[in-house]
Every structure is written in structure tokens, then in C-alpha cells.
Amino acid sequence: MLSYWRVVILATIVFGSILAIGMKAYPYGRNGVEIAYIAKDSPARGVLEQGMIITQLNNKPVKNVESWNKMISNISGNITLIANGKRYTLNVNRSLGIYVVDIERTNLDFGLDLKGGTRILLRPKENATKDMIDQIISTLQTRANLYGLKEMHFYPVRGMDGNYYVQIEMAGVKGNVIEELLSTEGKFEAKISKSVSITNGKGSLQLGSNFYDVTVLANGSVVVNNSVINEGEKFVLQNIEFEYINSTANEALFLAKVYEGDDIELVYTDPQRSAVVPASNGYRFYFAVLISPEGARRFADVTSGVPSYIDLQTGERYLTSKIFLYLDGKLVSDLRISSDLSGKVVDTPQITGWRQTMEEAVEEKLRLQAILRSGALPTGLEIASISIISPVLGKDFFVSTLHAALLAGCAVILLVFLRYRKLKIAIPMVLVGLSEIIIILGIAALNDYFIWSIILIVNFIIISTAWWKKYEVDVYAWMGALLIPLLGLMGGWTIDLPAIGGILAAIGTGMDHMIIIADETLMKGREKRIYSIKESIKRAFFIIFGAAATTIAAMTPLLGGIGFLRGFAITTIVGVLVGVLVTRPAYGRIVESLSE
């Protein structure tokens, strides 16, 4: 049996791929629907979360999306539902506001065209022209790419009212991403608190080397540079915008705007200047930004003359002023300023924050980096409508694919039979090609770490035993036995139309290679009788490896791309590796056995 160890390796990997694809855990049963989005006005907002599995509604089982839509039509009053095994009670006044999709039946992550997704219509908060909508879409696409969002498409649409909207179609994206990332205007401001000591109603505001008189009036207003400023009003000194907060008998407090979105020239994402680290019962994230010379000068002017204090816990010395970070007018972080930076031009300040979990910290860091790097939108956006879109291809696609595969298999068997007059050559060729598809999908599957770990161990035992028994050494097949499970351990990718195109390209190449193996072994080996069977197979593999190396070299530059280019390249490269390292050696051994 071990004389066919290449075939055993192939069978083991195919078996592992089937398990990786289909062995899915159903902690709440095989029936139910997954929450895709919860509207802002939904009674479930803040109670349920996206990704929860709903299995019951009003004590009736929920089987799929179709049954869910029937059950929620005209629903009102108090309802009970079971999500993730827990019972929840909600009061529905107008609409339940929960949008759902069918639960996944495999570990494959299908794209929008295959499994459907969510369509969200964003309305500009002010009348927008077509050029403004194009600018909005460009900014949103930049944010989505920087955030690492996949399967997200943006379209400009015009409503019956003549106004322009932005339509987003997405698959597998959290609803809060739309609200907090894509519909966020992205107006960034950094302000530093600046206090002025008041003695007998008078004080002095220092900006760099300049000093401005400050007088506190009886009604709480202040006079700065001969101008009367009321609480909450803004004024400008040395091209720096100030806001007067309040005053006491001993102090007047101002907020100085030192940075705006236009001042951020670069957002650093390298590990040296961007990271998430454990800190104080949670996780702290930080990243550096490059500030314009004007922003750095404003920072130096505002921090000049600010007194400092010593933190008794850390022993570090900080300024009494703080820097506050605002996004769309909302405070997102406040940072202490080291006393060493007082009055200095700082062009690479660090933005930091804290979240309770690692996932939340990473997500917030990516969100801020994406917004700051993409810049502000020309206007704010709000969600106008949400709907669930059905798959463009869906089940009909898989049925059509199955029929096409059967027809292609029959055609291959017929043509190969006409060529070699042997079904025992044609049938293994089709089966090996089918196994190649299964292996590619198995590698692309998610949540399969345990399965591929076992396959890696089993393959190592097989090749070790074959080597111990002194069977033929095949370094490439050994590499395939270990490399393919390692690829499975590295995580999957989205199976969409470009990925399917990559699978078809890999399978087409594989069929060509297997025909080369059969032709070199059966035709040239018998008609010319110049080479032995093993030599013929080696000649065939020389051609095969040359063609595979060319394909991989052509696809490698596309790995750095986005969207369909990257998905197509990954699938094609994986398919070629599976072919040259696993399926071709196994088919070569089968043909060799049949020839003998």
C-alpha cells in the first residue's frame, strides 16, 4: 500500500478538505437566521448584536429567512425571541428593525454574489451634486480599503426626489462599521486646554514669545486683546482659534485648536509607531501622525509657558494642559502632554486610546487611522434605508456549476478515451481534477485549524514511513504533503466570482498537465521506446514545473492588489501549488502503475 504513498497523501488531503468544508459546529441548531443589521430605532438596539443566531420567535421555530419574514410581518406589541440560546423580550411599536440572513451551512466564506448581503442607502445631510457624491464615494472606498473591508461596493444613485444618494452593497460587515466609519463625516480637531492665572481680575495669555492681556469682567465675560468674549464664543490669536470655556476668581480656561484634518499629512501604520498593548485591565492602542509645519508651530505656541506637575504613580512630569481629540465634534480621546514638549515644535505626535478588549482596541485604532488617512467627507451622511439583497447567483449557481462539471467530466473522459483507448486513464484524470477543486476549497475554508493540524501530522507519518521503508524519494511530493496543510492553517479567503475564476484557471492548467503526463508515459514511452516509464514521467514533470513556475510568477505581483485581482491571484497560486505538489505526483504514480 505504501508503494502508492503519493496517492495516500492525496486521499488524506482530500478527506481533510471535505471535513474542513463541511464539519461546521451548530451551537444553536441547524435552523435559524443570523442577524445582519439592527436599525437605530429598533427595540433590539443595544440588546441584541449582529451575528447572533435567532432560533425562535414567540415560541415558534425560525427555520430560515423566508419563515422569519412571514413571522415578523405586521408584528407589534410585546414579543419574545431566542437568540444565541437566550430569551429576550422586546416591545415593538412600529417596526422590529432586525435584518437577517440565512446561517452558513459550510465553513466557506462566500462573496456577495453567492450568498447575498446587505444594501444600505446613505443620504447626504445637505443637497449634494454629482461631483460631491463622486468625492464621497472616493473617500469611502479609501476608508474601506484602509480598514480591510472586503466585498463592499459603492454606487451613486439618484432618487425620485432628484437628490443624489450613496448606495453600499456589502457582505459580512458589521452594522456599526457603516455608522461609525463610513457615514462619519470625519472632521478631525485637536484642542489643547490653556489656563490663564488671574490676579485681581487680570492675567496674561502667553503664545510663544508674545503675551496678551486677559481681564475677567463681573458678568463672567473676558476681555482678550481689547475684545470682549463671552462664554462659549470663539476668537483668533496668531492664526490660532480659541474658545473661551469659563473663568473663576483665580483662573480663566480656554481651548486652543492646534490641529485640523488638513494638518495631518501622514498616518503611520508600521509596528514601530502603531500597536495595541495590554494596559490597566484592558488594551491601549496608539499610532503616530505626521503634522504640517503650521500645526506643529501652533502646538509650540500654545504649550509655551504652561506649568508642569509630577505624576506620583509614574514619576513622570506632565504639563497641566491636556490635548483633546475630537471627531465630528465628539471627544474620542484626551492625552497628557510630556513637560519636555512645552514650547517645542512637534511634528509627529502620538494618538492613543483605551478599550476593554483586544478586538475593540484594534477595531478603534483601524477606524481612526482610516478616517484620518482618508480625510473628511464634504458633508455628513445618514442612513436612509436598509434592505437584505438576495444572492445574484446563489443556489442556481451551484446547481448550474454541478451540471457544467458533470458535462465537462464526461467530455474529458470521452476525449481522453479517444486518445488513449483506455477508460482507466481517463477516469482517474477526472477524479484527480475533482479532488483538486475540493482541496482548494478546503484550504479556503475557515475555522479548520484542528482538522489541518491532524492532516499535517498524518502526512508527516506517511512520508516518514515511506522513507523508512525505502520507497522512492520524491522531494516535491514531500513538500506538498507538508505545505498544503500549512496553507490550510494560515486561514481562508472569500470565495467569490474572481476566486472561482482562479479555480477554473488552476483546473484547466491541471488537466493540461495530466494530459502531458499521460502523453509522455503512454504514447512516447511505447511508440519510440527511447525512455523508460520513470524517465518519461520525469520529462513530463520538467515541463509541468516550468509552466507552474511561470504561472506563479505572473500571479505574485497581483497579491498586493485589492478586490478581484487579489482573490483571483491567491486562488490561482494555491491551485497551482496543489496541482504540482499533490495531485500531479499522485496521478503520475497512477499512470506509472497502469503502464507497468
matplotlib code that plots the C-alpha trace (Angstrom):
import matplotlib.pyplot as plt

x = [0.0, 2.8, 4.3, 1.4, 2.1, 1.6, -2.0, -2.4, -1.3, -3.8, -6.6, -5.7, -5.7, -9.0, -10.6, -9.3, -10.6, -14.1, -14.0, -12.7, -15.5, -18.5, -17.7, -19.3, -20.5, -24.1, -24.2, -27.8, -29.1, -29.2, -32.3, -32.4, -31.3, -28.3, -28.7, -27.1, -28.1, -30.1, -31.6, -31.1, -34.8, -35.2, -36.2, -33.4, -30.8, -28.3, -30.0, -29.1, -25.9, -25.1, -24.0, -26.5, -28.5, -32.3, -33.9, -37.4, -39.9, -42.9, -42.2, -42.3, -39.2, -37.4, -36.2, -34.8, -35.2, -38.4, -40.1, -38.7, -40.1, -43.6, -43.5, -42.5, -45.0, -47.4, -45.8, -46.4, -46.6, -44.5, -42.6, -40.2, -37.3, -34.4, -31.0, -27.8, -29.8, -31.1, -34.6, -35.3, -38.5, -39.0, -41.7, -42.4, -44.2, -43.7, -41.0, -38.8, -35.8, -33.9, -32.5, -31.4, -29.7, -29.6, -27.0, -24.0, -24.0, -20.3, -17.1, -16.6, -16.8, -18.8, -18.9, -21.8, -22.8, -23.1, -24.7, -26.2, -25.7, -26.9, -27.8, -27.6, -28.6, -26.8, -28.4, -26.2, -27.2, -27.2, -28.0, -25.1, -24.1, -22.9, -19.3, -19.7, -21.2, -18.2, -15.9, -17.8, -17.6, -13.8, -13.3, -15.5, -13.6, -10.3, -11.7, -13.0, -9.6, -7.6, -9.9, -9.5, -13.2, -13.9, -16.9, -18.1, -19.3, -20.3, -22.7, -24.1, -27.9, -30.4, -33.8, -37.2, -36.9, -33.9, -31.4, -28.2, -27.5, -24.7, -25.6, -23.5, -23.7, -21.8, -21.4, -20.3, -19.7, -20.8, -23.6, -21.6, -18.9, -21.4, -22.5, -19.1, -16.7, -18.5, -21.2, -18.9, -18.1, -14.5, -13.9, -10.9, -9.8, -7.1, -7.5, -5.3, -6.6, -4.9, -5.4, -4.5, -3.8, -6.0, -4.9, -7.2, -9.2, -6.3, -3.9, -1.7, -2.1, 1.3, 1.6, 5.2, 7.1, 4.0, 1.7, -1.9, -3.7, -6.8, -9.3, -12.2, -15.4, -18.1, -20.6, -18.1, -17.0, -13.4, -11.5, -8.7, -6.6, -9.2, -12.1, -15.0, -15.5, -18.5, -18.5, -18.6, -17.5, -14.5, -11.7, -8.4, -4.9, -1.8, -3.9, -5.0, -8.7, -9.5, -12.8, -13.5, -14.8, -15.3, -13.5, -13.1, -11.6, -8.2, -8.3, -9.7, -9.8, -9.6, -9.4, -7.0, -7.3, -3.9, -4.6, -7.3, -7.8, -5.8, -2.8, -2.4, -0.1, 0.6, -0.8, 1.8, 0.8, 4.2, 4.7, 7.3, 4.8, 1.4, 0.4, -2.0, -0.6, -2.2, -2.7, -4.7, -7.3, -7.7, -5.8, -4.2, -3.7, -1.5, -0.3, 1.8, 0.8, 2.9, 1.7, 2.1, 4.7, 1.8, 0.1, 3.5, 4.0, 0.6, 1.4, 4.6, 2.9, 0.0, 2.2, 4.7, 4.7, 2.4, 3.3, 4.1, 3.5, 4.8, 2.6, 3.2, 2.3, 4.8, 7.2, 6.9, 6.4, 3.5, 2.0, -1.1, -2.7, -4.2, -4.7, -8.3, -9.1, -12.5, -14.1, -17.2, -17.4, -17.3, -14.5, -12.7, -9.6, -7.7, -4.0, -1.4, 1.5, 5.0, 6.7, 9.6, 7.4, 6.5, 7.1, 8.6, 7.7, 6.3, 5.6, 4.9, 2.5, 1.1, -2.7, -3.7, -6.8, -8.0, -10.6, -11.6, -10.9, -8.1, -10.7, -12.3, -8.9, -7.7, -11.0, -11.0, -7.4, -8.1, -11.2, -9.4, -6.5, -8.8, -10.8, -7.6, -5.9, -8.9, -9.8, -13.2, -16.3, -17.6, -20.8, -22.2, -24.2, -27.1, -28.8, -31.9, -32.8, -31.6, -32.5, -31.3, -30.2, -30.6, -27.7, -27.2, -26.2, -26.9, -28.3, -29.0, -25.3, -24.2, -26.8, -25.5, -21.9, -22.6, -24.3, -21.4, -18.9, -20.6, -20.7, -17.1, -16.1, -17.9, -16.3, -12.8, -13.5, -14.6, -11.7, -9.1, -10.6, -10.5, -6.9, -5.6, -8.4, -8.4, -11.0, -8.6, -6.6, -9.5, -11.5, -8.6, -7.8, -11.3, -11.3, -8.0, -9.2, -12.3, -10.1, -8.1, -11.3, -12.1, -8.6, -8.6, -12.0, -10.7, -7.8, -10.0, -12.4, -12.4, -12.4, -10.5, -7.3, -7.8, -8.5, -5.5, -3.2, -4.3, -3.7, -0.3, 0.7, -0.8, 1.1, 4.3, 3.8, 3.1, 6.2, 8.4, 7.2, 7.7, 11.2, 11.9, 10.7, 13.0, 10.3, 11.1, 12.1, 10.0, 11.0, 8.2, 5.6, 7.1, 6.8, 3.2, 2.3, 3.5, 2.9, -0.8, -1.9, 0.2, -1.7, -4.9, -3.7, -3.0, -6.7, -9.1, -10.3, -13.5, -14.9, -16.4, -16.5, -12.8, -11.9, -14.0, -12.2, -8.9, -10.2, -11.2, -7.8, -6.0, -8.1, -7.6, -3.9, -4.1, -5.9, -3.2, -0.5, -2.2, -2.5, 1.2, 1.9, -0.3, 1.1, 4.8, 4.2, 1.8, 2.5, 6.1, 7.2, 5.6, 5.9, 9.5, 10.6, 13.5, 12.8, 11.7, 8.4, 10.0, 12.2, 9.1, 7.3, 10.3, 10.4, 6.7, 7.2, 10.0, 7.5, 4.9, 7.1, 8.3, 4.7, 3.7, 6.6, 5.6, 2.0, 3.0, 5.5, 2.7, 0.2, 2.6, 2.5, -1.3, -1.2, -0.6, -3.7, -7.2, -10.6, -10.9, -7.2, -6.0, -8.7, -8.0, -4.2, -4.5, -6.8, -4.7, -1.4, -2.9, -4.4, -1.1, 0.7, -1.9, -1.5, 2.3, 2.9, 0.0, -2.4, 0.2, 2.6, -0.4, -1.7, 1.8, 2.1, -1.3, -0.3, 3.0, 1.2, -1.2, 1.7, 3.6]
y = [0.0, 2.4, 2.0, 4.3, 6.7, 9.7, 8.5, 8.0, 11.6, 12.8, 10.8, 12.1, 15.7, 15.3, 13.8, 16.6, 19.2, 17.6, 17.9, 21.4, 22.5, 20.6, 19.9, 23.0, 23.5, 24.5, 25.6, 26.7, 24.1, 23.8, 26.0, 29.7, 33.1, 35.3, 39.0, 41.1, 44.5, 46.2, 49.6, 52.6, 52.8, 49.1, 48.0, 45.4, 48.1, 47.7, 44.4, 42.1, 42.2, 41.5, 37.9, 36.4, 33.4, 33.7, 30.3, 31.2, 34.0, 34.0, 30.3, 29.3, 27.9, 30.1, 27.9, 30.4, 34.0, 33.2, 31.9, 34.9, 37.4, 35.8, 35.8, 39.5, 40.9, 43.2, 42.2, 44.5, 44.6, 42.5, 39.7, 37.1, 35.6, 33.3, 34.5, 32.5, 30.3, 33.2, 34.5, 38.2, 40.3, 43.3, 45.8, 46.6, 49.8, 50.4, 48.0, 45.3, 46.7, 43.4, 42.4, 38.8, 36.3, 32.5, 30.9, 29.4, 25.7, 25.3, 26.9, 28.6, 32.4, 33.1, 36.5, 38.9, 37.4, 33.9, 34.4, 37.8, 40.6, 44.0, 47.1, 50.4, 53.7, 56.8, 60.2, 63.4, 65.8, 68.6, 68.7, 67.1, 67.5, 64.6, 65.7, 65.8, 62.3, 61.1, 62.7, 61.0, 57.6, 58.0, 58.8, 55.9, 53.5, 54.7, 54.1, 50.7, 49.6, 51.0, 49.3, 46.0, 45.6, 43.1, 42.6, 46.2, 48.1, 51.8, 53.3, 56.8, 56.7, 59.4, 59.2, 60.2, 63.4, 64.4, 64.1, 62.0, 59.1, 56.7, 53.0, 50.4, 46.7, 44.5, 41.0, 40.1, 43.6, 44.8, 47.3, 49.7, 49.9, 51.8, 54.1, 54.8, 54.6, 55.1, 57.5, 59.5, 62.9, 62.7, 66.2, 65.9, 68.5, 68.5, 71.1, 72.0, 73.4, 76.7, 78.2, 81.8, 82.7, 85.6, 88.1, 91.0, 90.3, 90.4, 87.9, 87.2, 84.7, 83.5, 82.3, 81.6, 84.8, 87.0, 87.9, 89.1, 90.8, 89.0, 90.7, 89.0, 91.0, 90.8, 89.1, 86.2, 87.5, 88.2, 90.9, 89.4, 91.7, 94.5, 92.2, 91.2, 87.4, 85.6, 82.0, 79.6, 82.2, 81.8, 84.2, 84.1, 85.0, 84.4, 82.3, 80.0, 79.6, 79.8, 79.0, 80.6, 78.0, 79.7, 81.6, 81.7, 84.3, 82.7, 81.2, 81.6, 78.5, 78.4, 75.7, 76.3, 74.4, 73.3, 70.6, 70.1, 67.3, 69.2, 69.3, 65.5, 64.7, 61.1, 58.4, 55.8, 52.1, 50.4, 48.3, 50.7, 53.6, 51.8, 49.0, 47.6, 46.7, 45.4, 48.2, 48.6, 45.9, 46.5, 47.3, 50.6, 51.5, 54.1, 55.4, 58.4, 61.0, 63.5, 67.0, 70.0, 72.7, 75.1, 72.7, 72.0, 75.7, 76.2, 73.4, 75.1, 78.5, 77.1, 74.9, 77.6, 78.8, 76.0, 74.9, 71.2, 68.6, 65.2, 62.1, 60.4, 57.0, 57.0, 59.7, 61.4, 65.1, 66.4, 69.7, 70.8, 71.3, 68.3, 67.7, 66.7, 64.8, 65.4, 63.6, 65.3, 67.3, 64.3, 63.7, 60.5, 60.8, 63.1, 62.8, 64.1, 66.2, 65.5, 68.5, 68.1, 69.2, 72.6, 75.2, 72.8, 72.1, 68.6, 67.2, 63.5, 63.5, 60.2, 59.4, 56.9, 55.4, 52.5, 49.8, 46.9, 44.1, 43.5, 43.3, 46.6, 48.3, 47.0, 48.0, 51.5, 52.0, 50.9, 53.1, 56.3, 55.6, 55.0, 58.2, 60.3, 59.0, 59.4, 62.9, 64.4, 64.0, 67.1, 66.5, 64.2, 61.1, 59.4, 56.0, 56.4, 52.8, 49.2, 46.0, 42.5, 41.6, 38.0, 36.3, 37.2, 33.6, 31.7, 28.2, 28.3, 29.0, 25.9, 23.7, 25.1, 24.6, 21.0, 20.3, 22.0, 20.0, 16.7, 17.7, 18.7, 15.5, 13.4, 15.4, 14.9, 11.1, 10.9, 12.8, 11.1, 7.7, 8.5, 9.5, 6.6, 4.0, 3.4, 4.4, 3.6, 6.6, 9.0, 8.3, 8.9, 12.1, 13.4, 12.2, 13.8, 17.1, 16.9, 16.3, 19.4, 21.5, 20.0, 20.7, 24.3, 24.9, 23.1, 25.4, 28.4, 27.2, 28.9, 27.5, 24.4, 24.7, 21.4, 19.5, 20.7, 20.1, 16.4, 16.1, 17.6, 15.1, 12.2, 13.3, 13.5, 10.0, 8.7, 10.3, 9.2, 5.6, 5.7, 7.0, 4.4, 1.6, 3.0, 3.7, 6.1, 9.6, 12.5, 15.8, 17.7, 15.3, 15.6, 19.3, 19.1, 16.7, 19.3, 22.6, 22.1, 21.5, 24.6, 26.7, 25.4, 26.5, 30.0, 30.9, 31.1, 33.8, 34.8, 32.6, 35.0, 35.1, 36.1, 33.2, 30.8, 32.1, 31.2, 27.7, 27.2, 28.5, 26.1, 23.2, 23.9, 24.0, 20.8, 19.0, 20.1, 18.8, 15.4, 15.1, 15.8, 13.1, 10.6, 11.5, 11.3, 8.0, 6.1, 7.4, 8.4, 5.6, 3.0, 4.3, 5.4, 3.2, 5.6, 6.4, 4.2, 4.9, 6.7, 8.8, 9.8, 10.9, 12.9, 14.6, 15.4, 16.9, 19.1, 20.7, 20.9, 22.6, 25.1, 26.0, 26.2, 28.5, 30.8, 31.0, 31.7, 34.4, 36.0, 36.0, 37.1, 40.8, 40.7, 39.6, 43.2, 44.4, 44.6, 43.2, 40.7, 40.9, 39.6, 36.9, 35.6, 35.6, 33.7, 31.1, 30.5, 30.2, 27.8, 25.8, 25.5, 24.5, 21.9, 20.6, 20.3, 19.2, 16.8, 15.8, 15.6, 13.3, 11.1, 10.9, 10.3, 7.3, 6.0, 6.3, 4.6, 1.7, 1.3, 1.4, -1.3]
z = [0.0, 0.9, -2.6, -3.6, -0.8, -3.1, -3.7, 0.0, 0.6, -2.0, -0.4, 3.1, 2.0, 0.1, 3.2, 5.4, 2.9, 3.0, 6.8, 6.6, 4.3, 5.9, 9.5, 10.9, 14.5, 15.1, 18.8, 18.5, 16.0, 12.2, 11.9, 12.4, 11.0, 11.6, 12.5, 9.7, 10.9, 13.7, 12.9, 15.1, 16.0, 16.7, 20.2, 19.8, 19.6, 22.5, 23.4, 20.5, 18.4, 14.8, 14.3, 16.9, 15.8, 16.2, 16.5, 18.0, 17.7, 20.0, 20.8, 17.2, 15.5, 12.9, 10.0, 7.5, 6.2, 4.4, 7.6, 9.5, 7.1, 7.3, 11.1, 11.5, 9.0, 10.9, 14.2, 17.2, 21.0, 23.3, 21.6, 22.8, 20.8, 21.5, 20.2, 20.9, 23.3, 25.5, 25.7, 25.1, 25.4, 23.2, 22.7, 19.1, 18.3, 14.6, 13.2, 14.7, 12.7, 12.6, 9.3, 9.0, 6.6, 6.4, 8.6, 6.9, 6.2, 5.4, 6.6, 3.3, 3.2, 0.1, -1.6, -2.1, -5.5, -4.0, -0.6, -0.7, 1.8, 2.9, 0.9, 2.7, 1.2, 2.7, 2.4, 2.4, 5.2, 2.6, -1.1, -2.9, -6.5, -8.6, -8.2, -4.4, -4.5, -6.5, -3.9, -1.1, -2.8, -3.4, 0.3, 1.4, -0.8, 0.7, 4.2, 3.3, 1.8, 4.7, 7.2, 5.4, 4.4, 1.7, -0.6, -0.4, -3.4, -3.7, -6.3, -6.9, -7.2, -7.8, -6.1, -7.4, -5.5, -7.7, -4.9, -5.0, -2.6, -1.9, -2.2, -0.4, -1.0, 1.3, 2.6, 6.2, 7.5, 11.0, 11.0, 13.3, 10.7, 8.4, 11.2, 12.8, 9.8, 6.5, 7.5, 9.7, 8.3, 9.6, 10.7, 13.0, 15.5, 18.3, 21.0, 23.9, 27.2, 28.1, 31.5, 32.5, 36.1, 37.3, 40.0, 40.8, 37.7, 35.3, 33.8, 30.7, 27.9, 26.5, 22.9, 22.0, 22.8, 22.8, 25.7, 25.6, 28.4, 29.8, 32.0, 33.7, 33.9, 36.6, 34.3, 33.6, 30.2, 29.4, 27.5, 25.4, 23.2, 23.6, 22.5, 24.8, 24.7, 26.3, 27.5, 24.5, 22.0, 19.8, 18.8, 16.9, 18.0, 15.9, 13.4, 16.3, 17.1, 20.8, 22.6, 25.9, 28.3, 31.7, 34.5, 38.2, 40.5, 40.1, 36.5, 33.0, 30.8, 27.1, 24.4, 21.5, 18.2, 17.2, 14.6, 11.9, 9.4, 6.8, 9.1, 9.1, 6.3, 7.1, 9.4, 10.4, 10.5, 10.9, 14.0, 15.4, 15.6, 15.7, 18.0, 20.6, 24.0, 27.3, 29.9, 33.1, 32.8, 29.1, 26.0, 24.9, 21.2, 19.8, 16.4, 15.3, 12.7, 10.7, 11.2, 8.9, 9.9, 10.6, 13.0, 14.7, 15.2, 16.7, 19.2, 20.2, 20.7, 22.8, 25.1, 25.8, 29.4, 30.6, 34.1, 34.8, 37.6, 38.6, 38.4, 41.7, 40.3, 37.4, 38.5, 35.0, 34.6, 32.5, 31.6, 33.4, 29.9, 28.0, 24.3, 23.4, 20.2, 18.5, 15.6, 14.2, 17.4, 19.7, 22.1, 21.2, 23.4, 25.8, 26.2, 28.7, 27.3, 28.5, 30.0, 27.6, 24.8, 26.2, 23.6, 21.2, 17.5, 17.5, 14.0, 14.9, 17.9, 19.0, 19.2, 21.8, 23.4, 25.5, 25.1, 27.3, 24.8, 22.3, 19.4, 20.3, 20.6, 17.2, 15.6, 17.1, 16.0, 12.5, 12.4, 13.5, 11.1, 8.2, 8.9, 9.4, 6.3, 4.0, 5.2, 5.9, 3.7, 2.1, 4.0, 6.7, 5.8, 7.4, 6.8, 4.6, 4.2, 4.7, 2.8, 2.5, -1.0, -2.3, -4.0, -7.6, -8.3, -5.1, -5.3, -9.0, -9.5, -7.6, -9.5, -12.8, -11.7, -10.8, -14.2, -16.0, -14.0, -15.0, -18.6, -18.6, -16.8, -19.5, -22.3, -20.8, -20.3, -24.0, -25.4, -23.3, -24.2, -27.9, -27.5, -25.4, -25.8, -22.1, -19.6, -16.7, -17.8, -18.4, -15.2, -12.8, -14.7, -14.0, -10.4, -9.7, -11.2, -9.0, -5.9, -6.8, -6.6, -3.2, -1.8, -3.0, -1.3, 1.8, 2.1, 1.7, 4.5, 7.9, 11.4, 10.4, 12.4, 14.3, 11.1, 9.2, 12.2, 12.2, 8.5, 8.8, 11.5, 9.4, 6.3, 8.2, 9.5, 5.9, 4.3, 7.2, 6.9, 3.2, 3.6, 6.4, 4.1, 1.4, -1.2, -3.9, -2.8, -4.2, -2.6, -4.3, -3.1, 0.4, 0.2, -0.9, 2.0, 4.5, 2.7, 1.8, 5.4, 6.4, 3.9, 5.4, 8.8, 7.6, 7.2, 4.3, 1.9, 0.3, -2.5, -5.0, -8.8, -9.2, -6.9, -8.9, -12.0, -10.3, -9.5, -13.2, -14.3, -12.0, -13.0, -16.7, -16.2, -14.2, -17.0, -19.4, -17.1, -16.6, -20.4, -20.7, -18.1, -19.9, -23.3, -22.2, -20.5, -22.7, -26.2, -26.4, -23.9, -26.1, -29.7, -29.6, -26.7, -26.1, -22.5, -19.6, -17.9, -14.9, -17.3, -19.3, -16.2, -15.1, -18.6, -18.2, -14.7, -16.0, -18.4, -15.7, -13.1, -15.7, -16.6, -12.9, -12.0, -14.9, -13.6, -10.0, -11.1, -13.2, -10.3, -7.5, -8.3, -8.1, -4.4, -3.4, -5.1, -3.8, -4.7, -7.6, -8.5, -5.1, -4.8, -8.3, -7.7, -4.3, -5.7, -8.8, -6.9, -4.3, -7.1, -9.0, -5.8, -5.0, -8.5, -8.9, -5.3, -4.6, -7.4, -10.3, -8.4, -7.4, -11.0, -12.2, -9.9, -11.1, -14.7, -14.0, -12.3, -15.2, -17.7, -15.8]

ax = plt.figure().add_subplot(projection="3d")
ax.plot(x, y, z, "-o")
ax.set_aspect("equal")
plt.show()
